Amino acid sequence: MQGQGNHLDVEVGAMTAEMQINKVEKQVELAKQAGAIALTGGSRLEGTGFFYPPTILDNVNHSMEVMFDETFGPVLPIMTFKTESEAIQMANDTRYGLTASVWTKDISKGKEIAKKLEAGTVTINECVYTYALAQTPWGGPKESAIGRTHGKFGIMEMVEPMHIHTNYTPRIKDFWWFGYDAKKYELLKSLAKTLFSKGLGVKLKNGIKFIWYQLRVKTL
């Protein structure tokens, strides 16, 4: 039931600020002017204060403000898709990424899709509740947030990391220090081949060369 006041049987009440209801009204009107169809609601009710009726919009696209900007109102725009990849692309076509939700009977497929969505939190067959769980990280990519609150990642936001590195052989200079010459070039080349070449023989050969060049460099 929708209405106003403090009645216990009211499930959808009025909005809290005139500025916000004006924003919702503007977004819906602009969408309708651009071709969107209101399947229910779609216009402010006269004489109801800040109450805006629950609204479902069909025939919308990402050129409409109601699709690319935050609404914070009782408005649900619907876009259809033909393929899974198209749905993922449409879901990620936004500058926000706080939360997303996947609704499906196939939980395994839902998890696969969730991993491809650009959002800080993705729920499957669920929505809304996550901020209330202190153990779940809250935040998202793009323009939704910087960092995280909640959970261990939220705790780490309050930690100042420090890195301390100690060279226990200060009399032997590291091979990346000045000066640079042909010997050091060969040293770095053999190191790269040791680490990234394919084949054990190539790695061993260059590993030996690396040790030999390193000894020559450090004795200079």
N, C-alpha and C positions, 0 to 999 in steps of 0.2 A: 504494500500500500504506500502511496505517496501523499505528502501533505505538509503541514506546518505545525509548529508547536512542539510540546513535549509529550505527545500522546505515545504510549508504548506500542501501539499498532502501526506507527508510521515508520517505514523502512527507508524511504528516500525523502530527506528533508530539504530545506532551503540552503543556498550557498551562504557563506559567511560575510562576503564583502561585495559591494556594488561594482567595484573595479573588476572583480573576477567574473561576475555574471555578464558584465558588458563584453569582456573578452570572449567568453563562450558564445554569446549571441553574435558577435562580429564574425567569428570563425565559421559558424554554421551558415550565416547569411551569405558570406563570400563563397562558401562551398556550393550552396544552392545556385547562386548566380553563375557559377562555373560549370553547372551540370549535375551536381549531386542531387540525389533524391532522398527525402526524409521518409523512411518507412514508418516511423512513429516519432512523435514529438516534433521538434524542428523549429519551434518558435516560442518565445517567452509568453507566459500567460499573464494577462492583465490583472492587476489588483492582487498579486500574490507575493509582493515584496521581492526578495532575491531568489524566488523559486524558479528553476528552469527544469522543464520536464525531461525525463530520460529520453534520449534521442538516438536513433539508429540511422546512419547515412549510408546509402548505396551509391554506386557509380562514382566513386571518388578516385583520385590519383595523387601522386606525390607533388604535383604543382600547387596543390591547395594547402593553405596555411593550417587547416585542421589536421593535415597529415604530417607536415614537417615541423610544426611547432607544438610545444606542450599546451595542453588544453586545461587540464585540471577541472573538468566538469563532467556531467553525466552524458557524454557523447561517445558513441561507438561507430567509427567509420569502418566499412567493410570493403576489402579488395579481394577479388577472386584470383586464382592462379590455376595453371594447368599442370605444371611439373614441380617436383620437389626443389630443384635448383632455382626455379623462378620464385618460389615462395621464400627461399633463403635470401635471394638477392633483394627482393622487395622488403623483407624484414630488416636487412642491413642498410637499406637506403635511407639513412637518417643520421643526423649529426649527434644524436644521443645514443646511449647504450647502458642505461642503468639496469633495467630488467627486461626480460622477454619471457614468453611462455609458449610451450608447444602442447597441442591437444591432439591426442592420438590413442587408438586402441592398441597399437603396436609399440610397447615400451622400448624395445631395443632400437627401433627406428627413431623414436622420439629422442633417445640419448644421442644417436648419431647426428641428428639435426641440431640438437642443442649445442654440440661442440663446434658447429659451424656458424653459430650466431654471435655477433659482436656485442656482447652484453656482459656486465659484471655478474649478474645472476640470471640463470635460466631455470624456470620451473616447468615440470612436465605434469600436465593435467592438474595444475594448481596455479594460483596467482596471489598477489597482494601481501601475503603474510610475512615474507622473509625478513623485513627490517625488524620485526619484533623478536627474532631469534638472536640472542646475543652472541651465539657461537658461529653465526654465518657472516662472512665478510660482506660489507656493504659498500658499494661504489661501482664505478664503471668506466669504460673507455670513452674516447671522443670528448664531447663537451659535458658529459654527465658528472664527472668528478675528477679530483686529483687525489690519489691515494685511496685508502680504505679505512672504514671504521668497523668495529665489531670483530670478533674472532681473533686468532693469532696475528693476522695481518693488521688488524686495528691496533693491537698492542705494539707491534713493530713500528707503527707510525710514531710512537712516543719514545722510541729508542734511538740514540745517536751512535751509529756504528763508528768504530775506529779500527784502522788497519795499521799494524806495526810490523815492519819487515826488518830483519836483522841479517847483515852480511857477516858471517863468522870468519871469513878469510879476507879481511880488508887489504892485505898486502898483495893479493892476487886480483887484478882488476877483471871485472866481468867482460865477456867478449863483445857486449854491445856498447861499451864505452869508447870514447875517442882514443887514439885516432883510428880511422878507417883505411884499410888498404886491401890489396889483393888477397892476402892471407885470410883476413876476416871475411871477405866476400866468399871464399871457398868454404870457410867454416859455416857460415849461415846457409849456404846452398846445400851442404852435406846434411845439416840439421833438418832442413825442410824435406829433403829426400828420405831421411831416416824416419821422420814422423808421418809423412803422407804418401810415400811411394807404395805401390802394390807389389807384393812378393817378398817373402822372407829374405831371399838372397840379396835383393837390392837394399833392403833395410839394414842387413848386417854389414854389407860392403860400405854403405855410407855412414853407418854408425861408427865403424872403425876409423873411417876418414875424419869424422867429426871429432873423435877423441884425439886423433893425431894432430889435427889442425889446432884444436883447443890447447893442447900441450905446447905446441910451437908458439901460439899467440901469448900464452901466459908466461912463457920464459923470456919473452922479448923485453 
